[in-house]
Amino acid sequence: MVGYPCCVYQLKMANYLVFQVGCIECGVSSYPVSLWDTLEEAKQARDSHPSTWDTEGGDGFVTIIDLLTCKTAV
């Protein structure tokens, strides 16, 4: 894919993005956790990701984004 960074190419190859949504007031970070081909794999990754209270001491959550529709999957 000419003209696209590697990260864009990788996103196009996966179906689901597991993403941590942080809290600007709490100082909890937001970042992509992992990419998966199936929703079941993405759910397992989401469920095994540690709580933001345990890792960063603030509010946040982990969501799954369907990259084909650009909507929250679950």
Biopython code that builds the backbone (N, CA, C, O; Angstrom):
import numpy as np
from Bio.PDB.StructureBuilder import StructureBuilder

atoms = [
    (1, "MET", "N", (0.848, -1.185, 0.000)),
    (1, "MET", "CA", (0.000, 0.000, 0.000)),
    (1, "MET", "C", (0.885, 1.237, 0.000)),
    (1, "MET", "O", (1.430, 1.613, 1.037)),
    (2, "VAL", "N", (1.022, 1.838, -1.101)),
    (2, "VAL", "CA", (1.844, 3.024, -1.242)),
    (2, "VAL", "C", (1.125, 4.224, -0.620)),
    (2, "VAL", "O", (-0.062, 4.444, -0.863)),
    (3, "GLY", "N", (1.855, 4.989, 0.179)),
    (3, "GLY", "CA", (1.294, 6.204, 0.746)),
    (3, "GLY", "C", (0.620, 6.024, 2.098)),
    (3, "GLY", "O", (0.117, 6.995, 2.664)),
    (4, "TYR", "N", (0.599, 4.815, 2.625)),
    (4, "TYR", "CA", (-0.006, 4.584, 3.934)),
    (4, "TYR", "C", (1.056, 4.091, 4.907)),
    (4, "TYR", "O", (1.860, 3.231, 4.549)),
    (5, "PRO", "N", (1.077, 4.619, 6.130)),
    (5, "PRO", "CA", (2.015, 4.109, 7.125)),
    (5, "PRO", "C", (1.686, 2.656, 7.471)),
    (5, "PRO", "O", (0.569, 2.193, 7.241)),
    (6, "CYS", "N", (2.644, 1.960, 8.012)),
    (6, "CYS", "CA", (2.450, 0.551, 8.375)),
    (6, "CYS", "C", (1.266, 0.363, 9.309)),
    (6, "CYS", "O", (0.525, -0.610, 9.163)),
    (7, "CYS", "N", (1.066, 1.258, 10.256)),
    (7, "CYS", "CA", (-0.020, 1.097, 11.212)),
    (7, "CYS", "C", (-1.384, 1.115, 10.514)),
    (7, "CYS", "O", (-2.290, 0.400, 10.941)),
    (8, "VAL", "N", (-1.551, 1.899, 9.469)),
    (8, "VAL", "CA", (-2.815, 1.933, 8.733)),
    (8, "VAL", "C", (-3.021, 0.612, 8.013)),
    (8, "VAL", "O", (-4.127, 0.074, 8.000)),
    (9, "TYR", "N", (-1.964, 0.092, 7.418)),
    (9, "TYR", "CA", (-2.058, -1.187, 6.728)),
    (9, "TYR", "C", (-2.462, -2.286, 7.705)),
    (9, "TYR", "O", (-3.300, -3.126, 7.377)),
    (10, "GLN", "N", (-1.880, -2.288, 8.892)),
    (10, "GLN", "CA", (-2.216, -3.297, 9.897)),
    (10, "GLN", "C", (-3.664, -3.167, 10.333)),
    (10, "GLN", "O", (-4.332, -4.184, 10.521)),
    (11, "LEU", "N", (-4.168, -1.966, 10.499)),
    (11, "LEU", "CA", (-5.559, -1.786, 10.887)),
    (11, "LEU", "C", (-6.497, -2.341, 9.825)),
    (11, "LEU", "O", (-7.542, -2.901, 10.155)),
    (12, "LYS", "N", (-6.142, -2.195, 8.573)),
    (12, "LYS", "CA", (-6.991, -2.690, 7.500)),
    (12, "LYS", "C", (-6.983, -4.216, 7.432)),
    (12, "LYS", "O", (-7.887, -4.807, 6.841)),
    (13, "MET", "N", (-5.992, -4.857, 8.017)),
    (13, "MET", "CA", (-5.896, -6.314, 7.972)),
    (13, "MET", "C", (-6.671, -6.981, 9.109)),
    (13, "MET", "O", (-6.908, -8.187, 9.042)),
    (14, "ALA", "N", (-7.067, -6.261, 10.132)),
    (14, "ALA", "CA", (-7.789, -6.820, 11.272)),
    (14, "ALA", "C", (-9.244, -6.354, 11.224)),
    (14, "ALA", "O", (-9.574, -5.366, 10.567)),
    (15, "ASN", "N", (-10.090, -7.073, 11.922)),
    (15, "ASN", "CA", (-11.508, -6.721, 11.958)),
    (15, "ASN", "C", (-11.912, -5.969, 13.220)),
    (15, "ASN", "O", (-12.871, -5.198, 13.203)),
    (16, "TYR", "N", (-11.177, -6.193, 14.329)),
    (16, "TYR", "CA", (-11.578, -5.604, 15.605)),
    (16, "TYR", "C", (-10.387, -4.988, 16.317)),
    (16, "TYR", "O", (-9.300, -5.564, 16.355)),
    (17, "LEU", "N", (-10.606, -3.818, 16.876)),
    (17, "LEU", "CA", (-9.611, -3.105, 17.666)),
    (17, "LEU", "C", (-10.080, -3.073, 19.109)),
    (17, "LEU", "O", (-11.186, -2.617, 19.398)),
    (18, "VAL", "N", (-9.238, -3.556, 20.015)),
    (18, "VAL", "CA", (-9.503, -3.437, 21.449)),
    (18, "VAL", "C", (-8.805, -2.154, 21.889)),
    (18, "VAL", "O", (-7.605, -1.990, 21.668)),
    (19, "PHE", "N", (-9.558, -1.243, 22.515)),
    (19, "PHE", "CA", (-9.050, 0.100, 22.809)),
    (19, "PHE", "C", (-9.384, 0.491, 24.244)),
    (19, "PHE", "O", (-10.522, 0.344, 24.689)),
    (20, "GLN", "N", (-8.378, 0.991, 24.963)),
    (20, "GLN", "CA", (-8.616, 1.512, 26.311)),
    (20, "GLN", "C", (-8.979, 2.985, 26.213)),
    (20, "GLN", "O", (-8.227, 3.781, 25.651)),
    (21, "VAL", "N", (-10.126, 3.342, 26.756)),
    (21, "VAL", "CA", (-10.588, 4.726, 26.805)),
    (21, "VAL", "C", (-10.311, 5.243, 28.210)),
    (21, "VAL", "O", (-10.862, 4.732, 29.185)),
    (22, "GLY", "N", (-9.465, 6.247, 28.311)),
    (22, "GLY", "CA", (-9.078, 6.775, 29.609)),
    (22, "GLY", "C", (-9.937, 7.943, 30.051)),
    (22, "GLY", "O", (-11.021, 8.183, 29.521)),
    (23, "CYS", "N", (-9.423, 8.663, 31.037)),
    (23, "CYS", "CA", (-10.148, 9.794, 31.622)),
    (23, "CYS", "C", (-9.187, 10.977, 31.740)),
    (23, "CYS", "O", (-8.170, 10.895, 32.429)),
    (24, "ILE", "N", (-9.517, 12.070, 31.065)),
    (24, "ILE", "CA", (-8.630, 13.237, 31.090)),
    (24, "ILE", "C", (-8.567, 13.852, 32.492)),
    (24, "ILE", "O", (-7.522, 14.367, 32.891)),
    (25, "GLU", "N", (-9.664, 13.802, 33.236)),
    (25, "GLU", "CA", (-9.680, 14.369, 34.584)),
    (25, "GLU", "C", (-8.878, 13.529, 35.570)),
    (25, "GLU", "O", (-8.274, 14.063, 36.500)),
    (26, "CYS", "N", (-8.875, 12.200, 35.362)),
    (26, "CYS", "CA", (-8.153, 11.285, 36.253)),
    (26, "CYS", "C", (-6.705, 11.098, 35.824)),
    (26, "CYS", "O", (-5.879, 10.644, 36.616)),
    (27, "GLY", "N", (-6.390, 11.441, 34.582)),
    (27, "GLY", "CA", (-5.050, 11.230, 34.063)),
    (27, "GLY", "C", (-4.823, 9.824, 33.534)),
    (27, "GLY", "O", (-3.679, 9.412, 33.344)),
    (28, "VAL", "N", (-5.901, 9.081, 33.293)),
    (28, "VAL", "CA", (-5.790, 7.727, 32.751)),
    (28, "VAL", "C", (-5.630, 7.823, 31.236)),
    (28, "VAL", "O", (-6.358, 8.561, 30.571)),
    (29, "SER", "N", (-4.682, 7.079, 30.706)),
    (29, "SER", "CA", (-4.367, 7.175, 29.276)),
    (29, "SER", "C", (-5.342, 6.391, 28.402)),
    (29, "SER", "O", (-5.983, 5.440, 28.850)),
    (30, "SER", "N", (-5.435, 6.816, 27.146)),
    (30, "SER", "CA", (-6.194, 6.122, 26.108)),
    (30, "SER", "C", (-5.188, 5.577, 25.107)),
    (30, "SER", "O", (-4.257, 6.278, 24.709)),
    (31, "TYR", "N", (-5.376, 4.318, 24.698)),
    (31, "TYR", "CA", (-4.444, 3.731, 23.737)),
    (31, "TYR", "C", (-5.016, 2.448, 23.133)),
    (31, "TYR", "O", (-5.864, 1.798, 23.745)),
    (32, "PRO", "N", (-4.552, 2.081, 21.929)),
    (32, "PRO", "CA", (-4.955, 0.803, 21.349)),
    (32, "PRO", "C", (-4.287, -0.334, 22.113)),
    (32, "PRO", "O", (-3.095, -0.273, 22.416)),
    (33, "VAL", "N", (-5.056, -1.360, 22.419)),
    (33, "VAL", "CA", (-4.530, -2.505, 23.158)),
    (33, "VAL", "C", (-4.071, -3.595, 22.195)),
    (33, "VAL", "O", (-2.942, -4.075, 22.293)),
    (34, "SER", "N", (-4.945, -3.989, 21.262)),
    (34, "SER", "CA", (-4.595, -5.064, 20.336)),
    (34, "SER", "C", (-5.583, -5.120, 19.178)),
    (34, "SER", "O", (-6.661, -4.529, 19.231)),
    (35, "LEU", "N", (-5.192, -5.844, 18.129)),
    (35, "LEU", "CA", (-6.017, -6.050, 16.938)),
    (35, "LEU", "C", (-6.347, -7.537, 16.816)),
    (35, "LEU", "O", (-5.500, -8.391, 17.082)),
    (36, "TRP", "N", (-7.590, -7.842, 16.411)),
    (36, "TRP", "CA", (-8.033, -9.242, 16.317)),
    (36, "TRP", "C", (-8.885, -9.462, 15.088)),
    (36, "TRP", "O", (-9.547, -8.549, 14.593)),
    (37, "ASP", "N", (-8.857, -10.692, 14.604)),
    (37, "ASP", "CA", (-9.660, -11.069, 13.443)),
    (37, "ASP", "C", (-11.097, -11.402, 13.816)),
    (37, "ASP", "O", (-12.016, -11.134, 13.042)),
    (38, "THR", "N", (-11.302, -11.989, 15.007)),
    (38, "THR", "CA", (-12.649, -12.399, 15.390)),
    (38, "THR", "C", (-13.122, -11.647, 16.626)),
    (38, "THR", "O", (-12.323, -11.198, 17.448)),
    (39, "LEU", "N", (-14.423, -11.523, 16.735)),
    (39, "LEU", "CA", (-15.016, -10.852, 17.890)),
    (39, "LEU", "C", (-14.744, -11.630, 19.174)),
    (39, "LEU", "O", (-14.534, -11.025, 20.226)),
    (40, "GLU", "N", (-14.745, -12.943, 19.105)),
    (40, "GLU", "CA", (-14.478, -13.760, 20.294)),
    (40, "GLU", "C", (-13.072, -13.511, 20.835)),
    (40, "GLU", "O", (-12.882, -13.399, 22.046)),
    (41, "GLU", "N", (-12.088, -13.424, 19.942)),
    (41, "GLU", "CA", (-10.714, -13.125, 20.369)),
    (41, "GLU", "C", (-10.634, -11.733, 20.984)),
    (41, "GLU", "O", (-9.955, -11.529, 21.991)),
    (42, "ALA", "N", (-11.326, -10.784, 20.377)),
    (42, "ALA", "CA", (-11.326, -9.413, 20.896)),
    (42, "ALA", "C", (-11.961, -9.355, 22.279)),
    (42, "ALA", "O", (-11.478, -8.637, 23.155)),
    (43, "LYS", "N", (-13.041, -10.105, 22.481)),
    (43, "LYS", "CA", (-13.692, -10.143, 23.804)),
    (43, "LYS", "C", (-12.757, -10.721, 24.859)),
    (43, "LYS", "O", (-12.703, -10.221, 25.982)),
    (44, "GLN", "N", (-12.023, -11.767, 24.504)),
    (44, "GLN", "CA", (-11.070, -12.362, 25.443)),
    (44, "GLN", "C", (-9.980, -11.369, 25.809)),
    (44, "GLN", "O", (-9.594, -11.268, 26.973)),
    (45, "ALA", "N", (-9.479, -10.631, 24.812)),
    (45, "ALA", "CA", (-8.444, -9.626, 25.074)),
    (45, "ALA", "C", (-8.983, -8.510, 25.959)),
    (45, "ALA", "O", (-8.305, -8.059, 26.882)),
    (46, "ARG", "N", (-10.217, -8.063, 25.673)),
    (46, "ARG", "CA", (-10.841, -7.022, 26.496)),
    (46, "ARG", "C", (-11.004, -7.486, 27.931)),
    (46, "ARG", "O", (-10.676, -6.759, 28.869)),
    (47, "ASP", "N", (-11.509, -8.697, 28.099)),
    (47, "ASP", "CA", (-11.770, -9.214, 29.439)),
    (47, "ASP", "C", (-10.505, -9.477, 30.241)),
    (47, "ASP", "O", (-10.532, -9.429, 31.471)),
    (48, "SER", "N", (-9.390, -9.756, 29.556)),
    (48, "SER", "CA", (-8.133, -10.023, 30.271)),
    (48, "SER", "C", (-7.309, -8.757, 30.515)),
    (48, "SER", "O", (-6.315, -8.797, 31.240)),
    (49, "HIS", "N", (-7.716, -7.632, 29.913)),
    (49, "HIS", "CA", (-6.980, -6.372, 30.112)),
    (49, "HIS", "C", (-7.217, -5.876, 31.533)),
    (49, "HIS", "O", (-8.360, -5.865, 31.992)),
    (50, "PRO", "N", (-6.168, -5.465, 32.240)),
    (50, "PRO", "CA", (-6.346, -5.032, 33.635)),
    (50, "PRO", "C", (-7.185, -3.757, 33.765)),
    (50, "PRO", "O", (-7.230, -2.923, 32.860)),
    (51, "SER", "N", (-7.833, -3.637, 34.893)),
    (51, "SER", "CA", (-8.652, -2.466, 35.208)),
    (51, "SER", "C", (-7.788, -1.204, 35.265)),
    (51, "SER", "O", (-6.650, -1.245, 35.732)),
    (52, "THR", "N", (-8.332, -0.091, 34.788)),
    (52, "THR", "CA", (-7.595, 1.171, 34.861)),
    (52, "THR", "C", (-7.413, 1.619, 36.312)),
    (52, "THR", "O", (-6.485, 2.370, 36.613)),
    (53, "TRP", "N", (-8.276, 1.175, 37.202)),
    (53, "TRP", "CA", (-8.096, 1.490, 38.628)),
    (53, "TRP", "C", (-6.855, 0.794, 39.158)),
    (53, "TRP", "O", (-6.123, 1.360, 39.969)),
    (54, "ASP", "N", (-6.610, -0.436, 38.704)),
    (54, "ASP", "CA", (-5.441, -1.191, 39.166)),
    (54, "ASP", "C", (-4.151, -0.674, 38.543)),
    (54, "ASP", "O", (-3.117, -0.641, 39.210)),
    (55, "THR", "N", (-4.195, -0.270, 37.273)),
    (55, "THR", "CA", (-2.963, 0.104, 36.578)),
    (55, "THR", "C", (-2.630, 1.590, 36.655)),
    (55, "THR", "O", (-1.457, 1.961, 36.705)),
    (56, "GLU", "N", (-3.654, 2.444, 36.666)),
    (56, "GLU", "CA", (-3.390, 3.886, 36.625)),
    (56, "GLU", "C", (-4.113, 4.668, 37.711)),
    (56, "GLU", "O", (-3.965, 5.887, 37.802)),
    (57, "GLY", "N", (-4.897, 3.974, 38.539)),
    (57, "GLY", "CA", (-5.543, 4.624, 39.670)),
    (57, "GLY", "C", (-6.652, 5.596, 39.320)),
    (57, "GLY", "O", (-6.868, 6.579, 40.029)),
    (58, "GLY", "N", (-7.367, 5.323, 38.213)),
    (58, "GLY", "CA", (-8.444, 6.219, 37.813)),
    (58, "GLY", "C", (-9.466, 5.529, 36.936)),
    (58, "GLY", "O", (-9.362, 4.340, 36.634)),
    (59, "ASP", "N", (-10.460, 6.309, 36.535)),
    (59, "ASP", "CA", (-11.575, 5.779, 35.761)),
    (59, "ASP", "C", (-11.189, 5.556, 34.300)),
    (59, "ASP", "O", (-10.367, 6.288, 33.749)),
    (60, "GLY", "N", (-11.785, 4.551, 33.684)),
    (60, "GLY", "CA", (-11.570, 4.237, 32.280)),
    (60, "GLY", "C", (-12.252, 2.924, 31.958)),
    (60, "GLY", "O", (-12.771, 2.253, 32.850)),
    (61, "PHE", "N", (-12.253, 2.557, 30.692)),
    (61, "PHE", "CA", (-12.836, 1.275, 30.294)),
    (61, "PHE", "C", (-12.199, 0.810, 28.999)),
    (61, "PHE", "O", (-11.547, 1.580, 28.295)),
    (62, "VAL", "N", (-12.400, -0.465, 28.699)),
    (62, "VAL", "CA", (-11.864, -1.047, 27.470)),
    (62, "VAL", "C", (-13.040, -1.396, 26.574)),
    (62, "VAL", "O", (-14.006, -2.017, 27.016)),
    (63, "THR", "N", (-12.953, -0.993, 25.308)),
    (63, "THR", "CA", (-14.035, -1.233, 24.365)),
    (63, "THR", "C", (-13.499, -1.958, 23.134)),
    (63, "THR", "O", (-12.291, -2.021, 22.904)),
    (64, "ILE", "N", (-14.420, -2.497, 22.357)),
    (64, "ILE", "CA", (-14.071, -3.161, 21.105)),
    (64, "ILE", "C", (-14.696, -2.366, 19.965)),
    (64, "ILE", "O", (-15.888, -2.061, 19.987)),
    (65, "ILE", "N", (-13.878, -2.035, 18.972)),
    (65, "ILE", "CA", (-14.354, -1.283, 17.813)),
    (65, "ILE", "C", (-14.288, -2.185, 16.587)),
    (65, "ILE", "O", (-13.246, -2.769, 16.290)),
    (66, "ASP", "N", (-15.400, -2.291, 15.886)),
    (66, "ASP", "CA", (-15.460, -3.027, 14.628)),
    (66, "ASP", "C", (-14.867, -2.126, 13.547)),
    (66, "ASP", "O", (-15.436, -1.081, 13.229)),
    (67, "LEU", "N", (-13.739, -2.519, 12.988)),
    (67, "LEU", "CA", (-13.032, -1.670, 12.028)),
    (67, "LEU", "C", (-13.713, -1.640, 10.660)),
    (67, "LEU", "O", (-13.422, -0.762, 9.848)),
    (68, "LEU", "N", (-14.595, -2.565, 10.402)),
    (68, "LEU", "CA", (-15.314, -2.570, 9.130)),
    (68, "LEU", "C", (-16.456, -1.552, 9.129)),
    (68, "LEU", "O", (-16.769, -0.964, 8.094)),
    (69, "THR", "N", (-17.079, -1.347, 10.300)),
    (69, "THR", "CA", (-18.192, -0.402, 10.393)),
    (69, "THR", "C", (-17.819, 0.878, 11.152)),
    (69, "THR", "O", (-18.577, 1.847, 11.147)),
    (70, "CYS", "N", (-16.641, 0.876, 11.807)),
    (70, "CYS", "CA", (-16.189, 2.004, 12.642)),
    (70, "CYS", "C", (-17.169, 2.306, 13.758)),
    (70, "CYS", "O", (-17.387, 3.465, 14.110)),
    (71, "LYS", "N", (-17.763, 1.249, 14.316)),
    (71, "LYS", "CA", (-18.688, 1.387, 15.441)),
    (71, "LYS", "C", (-18.271, 0.446, 16.559)),
    (71, "LYS", "O", (-17.573, -0.542, 16.332)),
    (72, "THR", "N", (-18.712, 0.770, 17.775)),
    (72, "THR", "CA", (-18.449, -0.102, 18.905)),
    (72, "THR", "C", (-19.121, -1.443, 18.668)),
    (72, "THR", "O", (-20.301, -1.505, 18.324)),
    (73, "ALA", "N", (-18.363, -2.515, 18.854)),
    (73, "ALA", "CA", (-18.856, -3.848, 18.534)),
    (73, "ALA", "C", (-19.709, -4.441, 19.646)),
    (73, "ALA", "O", (-20.651, -5.183, 19.369)),
    (74, "VAL", "N", (-19.398, -4.129, 20.886)),
    (74, "VAL", "CA", (-20.112, -4.752, 22.011)),
    (74, "VAL", "C", (-20.488, -3.685, 23.014)),
    (74, "VAL", "O", (-21.097, -3.988, 24.040)),
]
sb = StructureBuilder()
sb.init_structure("model")
sb.init_model(0)
sb.init_chain("A")
sb.init_seg("    ")
for serial, (resi, resn, name, xyz) in enumerate(atoms, 1):
    if name == "N":
        sb.init_residue(resn, " ", resi, " ")
    sb.init_atom(name, np.array(xyz, "f"), 0.0, 1.0, " ", f" {name:<3s}", serial, name[0])
structure = sb.get_structure()
